[in-house]
Amino acid sequence: MAREITVVGGGIAGLVAAITCAEAGARVTLHEAHASLGGRARATQPPYVAHEGAHVLYQDGPHWTWLAERGLIGPLGWPAGSALARVGFRRDGRRRLRPPAGFLRMVLDVGRTAPVDQDFHTWAAHRYGEVAARAAASAIGVATYDADTGRLSAAFVWDIFRRVFAPKPPAVRWLVGGWQALVDRMAARARELGVRVELCSRVTDLPDQPTIVATELAAARALLGDESLRWESGHCVLLDLAVRTSRRDRFILFDLDEGGFHECYSTQDPTVAPQGESLFQLDMPVRAGERLADARQRLERFADLAVPGWRERTTWQRTAAAKGRTGALDLPGRTWRDRPAIERGGDVFLAGDMVAAPGMRGEISINSGVLAARAALRVVGLDHTAPR
């Protein structure tokens, strides 16, 4: 039996799938339509290293274990203690040090579980009050990129809230160099294992061998001719901003009013900006029916609060919008198990950040890449538990 596997898509999911297959002894060809690997994990070139979306990892899941076992995580950054004093919240249009009291009760309510089949706002408002429910939904807008996070499954939102605001030491970790550094290490590992990487190679027809489709759902839908490959996702505008450093700037600002988010990535990783400058990323969910220009205006008003006087201090900036490519969101009555299945029948498998695997965004990509690879390896008669 020919032990060849094709991977379509060279983002995080595709690289994970290719590495997993190659470790088990399969001959792997990876096709990437662009001139470089990484997908949405790509970053801009130095001296300003900016990403499309948040670029942290949490060390509390199988995705972290998979990366750590292969030595792919690399050096980690950590903010100085003084930076933690510059974490705050926007509430009622003002910058504040603390969220509402009901919000704090939610943080301390250890052991509480939430129902799958009820929306988060209804469930949380009943237990903690309307103000706390709205604040909590907005506070995790950075993980959903959705302007109405309260409409999503209570279990889905509560799980994210617990991870972000857990009273125990947080599991969040910052990779030095960001996701791009991780992509570079993964690409080197794939090539070391003999993966044949074909750049600028757009696949329009499935090859006659086991294939892992690790693309956005829209591209997978077109390639596989399967209209069922759809799932709820977010819509947001982004602002990457480098400014001359000021002590007045916030390190992190959670927007409890409108679901935005602000973080300074150069605080814990000085390699992403020139000396004497700070690099921020801000995002704002786009409301239903809202023009992008209006969403950007709201984002800039948020920036006025997080980075006072930023317009006069800016040395570099970039704007972007993301729709339907911000990871999976689960509506009431649905869980990650209801998302598009990894095994598509025959010898075709799906991986990416909106398929049936647990986690948030990049975590889903890693976990689904591993699961898709294991399924493909079974088809060609190889054992994934015995990597070389």
DRENPAKE-981218 format. One line per 3 residues: number of its first residue (from 1); for each residue z, y, x of C-alpha. Coordinates in Angstrom, 2 decimals. Example, Ala and Ser with C-alpha at 12.3 -4.5 7.8 and 13.67 -1.06 7.14 Angstrom:
REM DRENPAKE-981218
1	7.80,-4.50,12.30  7.14,-1.06,13.67
//
This chain:
REM DRENPAKE-981218
1	0.00,0.00,0.00  -0.90,3.46,1.29  2.30,5.41,1.66
4	0.81,8.85,1.23  2.30,11.61,-0.89  0.84,15.03,-1.69
7	3.00,18.08,-2.28  1.44,21.08,-4.03  3.33,24.29,-3.27
10	5.07,25.39,-0.10  8.10,27.18,-1.51  11.67,25.94,-1.27
13	11.10,23.05,-3.71  7.92,21.92,-1.98  9.46,22.04,1.48
16	12.51,20.08,0.33  10.28,17.46,-1.30  8.05,17.19,1.77
19	11.00,16.81,4.15  12.68,14.19,1.94  9.49,12.14,1.68
22	8.69,12.39,5.39  12.24,11.39,6.36  11.74,8.13,4.46
25	8.50,7.40,6.34  5.82,8.64,3.94  2.73,10.41,5.20
28	2.93,13.81,3.56  0.35,16.55,3.07  1.65,19.87,1.77
31	-0.81,22.36,0.23  0.14,26.03,0.01  -2.23,28.50,-1.66
34	-0.97,31.45,0.38  -1.24,32.15,4.09  2.46,31.48,4.66
37	5.15,29.15,3.37  8.17,30.15,1.35  7.06,31.11,-2.15
40	9.55,33.53,-3.67  11.85,32.94,-0.71  9.51,34.89,1.56
43	10.85,38.13,3.00  9.30,41.31,4.31  8.76,41.64,8.04
46	11.42,43.33,10.23  12.87,45.84,10.73  13.59,45.75,6.97
49	14.06,42.16,5.80  14.03,42.27,2.00  13.70,39.43,-0.50
52	12.52,39.01,-4.06  15.87,38.66,-5.75  19.36,37.76,-4.58
55	19.53,35.86,-1.29  22.83,34.06,-1.11  23.80,30.40,-1.36
58	26.84,28.77,-2.93  28.44,25.92,-1.00  29.69,24.04,-4.06
61	26.81,21.73,-4.96  24.42,18.99,-3.79  21.91,21.60,-2.60
64	24.38,22.76,0.06  25.15,19.19,1.13  21.44,18.41,1.53
67	20.88,21.48,3.71  24.06,20.98,5.75  23.31,17.33,6.52
70	20.04,18.43,8.14  21.43,21.38,10.03  19.24,23.78,8.05
73	21.83,26.34,6.98  22.04,28.18,10.28  24.41,31.06,11.09
76	26.32,32.70,8.27  27.28,36.34,7.83  30.45,37.65,6.26
79	31.41,41.18,5.24  34.27,42.94,6.99  37.49,43.29,5.04
82	36.85,47.00,4.59  33.63,46.19,2.71  35.54,44.26,0.07
85	37.31,47.49,-0.85  33.89,48.85,-1.80  33.27,46.23,-4.50
88	33.40,47.68,-7.99  32.04,47.87,-11.52  30.02,50.32,-13.56
91	31.72,50.68,-16.91  31.07,53.37,-19.52  28.76,55.11,-17.06
94	31.39,55.47,-14.35  32.21,53.63,-11.14  35.49,51.75,-11.47
97	37.56,49.41,-9.37  38.46,47.01,-12.18  36.75,45.41,-15.19
100	38.33,45.46,-18.69  41.56,43.52,-19.24  39.82,40.89,-21.38
103	37.39,40.27,-18.54  40.31,39.51,-16.21  41.73,37.10,-18.79
106	38.42,35.25,-18.69  38.55,35.04,-14.89  42.06,33.57,-15.01
109	41.36,31.14,-17.86  41.02,28.18,-15.52  40.03,24.89,-17.14
112	38.39,26.40,-20.22  35.09,24.84,-21.27  32.44,26.40,-23.51
115	30.16,24.79,-26.11  26.49,24.13,-25.46  25.37,24.81,-29.02
118	26.86,28.31,-29.50  25.69,31.58,-27.99  27.92,33.06,-25.31
121	28.61,36.39,-27.00  29.88,34.85,-30.22  32.04,32.33,-28.38
124	33.48,34.79,-25.84  34.05,37.63,-28.33  36.12,35.31,-30.53
127	38.42,34.43,-27.61  38.49,37.52,-25.42  37.18,40.37,-27.58
130	33.87,42.19,-27.95  34.32,44.43,-24.93  35.10,41.56,-22.58
133	32.26,39.43,-23.95  29.69,42.17,-23.37  31.09,42.96,-19.92
136	31.04,39.33,-18.80  27.46,38.80,-19.98  26.34,41.94,-18.15
139	28.30,41.08,-15.01  26.22,37.98,-14.36  22.89,39.66,-15.04
142	22.19,39.14,-11.34  22.07,35.39,-12.02  20.06,35.54,-15.27
145	17.91,38.70,-14.95  18.18,38.83,-18.73  18.99,41.97,-20.72
148	20.75,39.94,-23.42  22.64,37.25,-21.56  25.01,36.97,-24.50
151	22.29,35.20,-26.52  22.19,32.25,-24.11  24.14,29.01,-24.37
154	27.86,29.60,-23.98  28.17,26.61,-21.66  25.32,27.87,-19.47
157	26.70,31.40,-19.12  30.32,30.30,-18.74  29.44,27.99,-15.87
160	27.74,30.82,-13.99  30.59,33.22,-14.75  33.14,30.75,-13.42
163	31.20,30.30,-10.18  30.69,34.02,-9.55  34.17,35.20,-10.54
166	36.35,32.17,-9.82  39.90,33.20,-8.86  39.84,30.75,-5.93
169	38.08,31.79,-2.69  34.42,32.31,-3.60  31.84,29.72,-2.58
172	29.16,32.34,-1.92  27.63,32.35,1.56  25.21,34.78,3.20
175	22.55,33.33,5.50  21.82,35.47,8.55  18.15,36.37,8.22
178	18.26,35.48,4.53  16.05,32.95,2.77  13.20,33.63,5.20
181	15.27,32.22,8.06  15.98,29.15,5.93  12.28,28.75,5.14
184	11.43,28.96,8.82  13.93,26.22,9.67  12.68,24.03,6.84
187	9.05,24.50,7.89  9.91,23.55,11.47  11.74,20.45,10.24
190	8.79,19.43,8.06  6.31,19.76,10.92  8.66,17.91,13.26
193	8.60,15.00,10.80  4.81,14.99,10.80  4.16,16.76,7.50
196	0.59,18.04,7.45  0.76,21.63,6.23  -2.43,23.10,4.75
199	-2.20,26.86,4.26  -4.61,28.87,2.09  -5.24,25.58,0.29
202	-5.36,25.94,-3.48  -5.35,22.60,-5.33  -7.35,22.58,-8.57
205	-7.52,18.82,-9.20  -4.82,16.21,-8.73  -5.45,13.85,-5.81
208	-5.60,10.10,-6.35  -2.12,9.42,-4.95  1.49,10.27,-5.82
211	1.75,14.05,-6.15  4.69,16.41,-6.39  3.75,19.69,-8.07
214	6.20,22.27,-6.72  4.79,25.49,-8.18  5.78,27.98,-10.85
217	5.58,26.48,-14.34  2.52,28.58,-15.20  0.58,27.16,-12.24
220	1.82,23.63,-12.96  0.78,24.03,-16.60  -2.76,24.94,-15.54
223	-3.05,22.21,-12.90  -1.70,19.44,-15.13  -3.25,20.73,-18.37
226	0.15,20.39,-20.04  1.06,23.21,-22.44  4.59,21.83,-22.84
229	5.52,23.10,-19.38  7.35,26.19,-20.57  10.95,27.39,-20.42
232	12.97,30.52,-20.97  13.24,32.85,-17.97  14.29,36.41,-17.19
235	12.52,39.75,-16.71  13.73,42.44,-14.33  12.78,45.29,-12.07
238	13.91,45.42,-8.44  14.53,48.16,-5.93  14.93,47.45,-2.21
241	16.31,50.48,-0.47  17.15,51.39,3.13  19.14,54.56,3.72
244	21.07,56.18,6.51  24.53,54.66,6.31  27.31,56.45,4.42
247	30.88,55.41,3.68  30.35,56.51,0.09  27.94,53.65,-0.61
250	29.14,50.61,-2.53  28.99,47.15,-1.00  28.65,45.43,-4.39
253	28.52,47.04,-7.83  28.46,44.92,-10.98  26.92,46.80,-13.90
256	28.98,46.00,-16.99  26.98,48.48,-19.09  23.39,47.30,-18.66
259	23.40,44.08,-16.63  22.22,45.55,-13.34  23.46,44.58,-9.91
262	23.71,46.25,-6.51  24.48,44.72,-3.11  24.29,45.87,0.49
265	22.86,42.97,2.51  23.13,44.65,5.90  26.93,44.74,5.56
268	27.25,41.01,6.28  23.94,40.67,8.14  23.08,43.65,10.37
271	19.83,41.94,11.44  18.08,42.95,8.20  18.00,46.70,8.93
274	17.88,49.02,11.96  21.15,50.20,13.47  22.66,53.10,11.57
277	20.90,52.16,8.33  21.97,50.13,5.30  19.70,47.86,3.28
280	20.39,47.45,-0.43  18.87,45.54,-3.27  19.35,46.64,-6.86
283	18.02,45.01,-10.00  17.96,45.82,-13.69  16.98,43.48,-16.56
286	14.11,44.72,-18.72  14.94,45.00,-22.40  12.76,43.44,-25.11
289	9.78,45.72,-25.71  10.82,48.15,-22.98  8.26,49.76,-20.68
292	8.69,48.97,-16.99  8.76,52.70,-16.25  11.78,53.11,-18.53
295	13.54,50.13,-16.95  12.94,51.64,-13.52  14.44,54.93,-14.66
298	17.58,53.07,-15.74  17.62,51.30,-12.38  17.40,54.60,-10.51
301	20.29,56.03,-12.49  22.29,52.96,-11.49  21.29,53.60,-7.86
304	22.61,57.16,-8.17  26.04,55.67,-8.80  25.90,52.90,-6.18
307	24.21,54.86,-3.38  25.00,58.57,-3.95  22.28,60.88,-2.65
310	19.97,57.99,-1.82  16.78,59.97,-2.41  17.59,62.32,0.49
313	18.66,59.50,2.81  15.94,56.92,2.17  14.12,55.55,5.21
316	12.28,52.70,3.43  11.94,51.40,-0.11  10.07,48.87,-2.19
319	9.85,48.26,-5.94  8.87,45.11,-7.79  9.03,43.43,-11.19
322	9.57,39.78,-11.99  8.85,38.16,-15.34  8.99,34.46,-16.13
325	9.73,33.67,-12.49  13.45,34.26,-12.22  14.78,30.74,-12.78
328	15.67,28.76,-15.89  17.77,30.11,-18.78  19.22,27.77,-21.37
331	19.35,28.86,-25.01  22.07,27.56,-27.39  21.78,23.83,-27.93
334	20.02,23.22,-24.62  21.12,22.21,-21.14  19.33,21.66,-17.84
337	18.56,18.12,-18.97  16.29,19.52,-21.69  14.09,21.47,-19.26
340	10.63,20.12,-18.28  11.13,16.64,-16.86  10.60,15.93,-13.18
343	8.82,12.64,-13.85  5.56,13.49,-15.66  4.28,9.94,-16.04
346	2.25,7.82,-13.66  2.53,9.16,-10.14  2.96,12.87,-10.89
349	6.27,14.69,-10.40  7.46,18.25,-10.95  9.81,20.41,-8.87
352	10.82,24.06,-9.00  13.46,26.46,-10.30  12.81,25.83,-14.01
355	12.82,22.04,-14.28  15.38,19.39,-15.19  17.85,19.72,-12.33
358	21.25,21.46,-12.17  22.07,24.72,-10.45  20.98,28.35,-10.31
361	17.46,29.35,-9.26  17.10,28.30,-5.61  19.62,25.51,-6.16
364	17.43,24.07,-8.91  14.48,24.17,-6.52  16.37,22.23,-3.86
367	17.87,19.68,-6.23  14.62,19.08,-8.10  12.71,18.78,-4.83
370	15.02,15.97,-3.74  14.81,14.20,-7.12  11.01,14.48,-7.26
373	10.72,13.12,-3.72  12.95,10.15,-4.48  10.86,9.30,-7.54
376	7.61,9.56,-5.55  9.07,7.39,-2.78  9.84,4.66,-5.31
379	6.19,4.63,-6.31  5.07,4.01,-2.73  7.83,1.48,-2.06
382	9.97,3.50,0.35  13.74,3.95,0.43  14.97,7.53,0.52
385	18.42,6.45,1.67  17.19,5.50,5.13  15.85,8.71,6.69
388	14.42,8.53,10.16
//
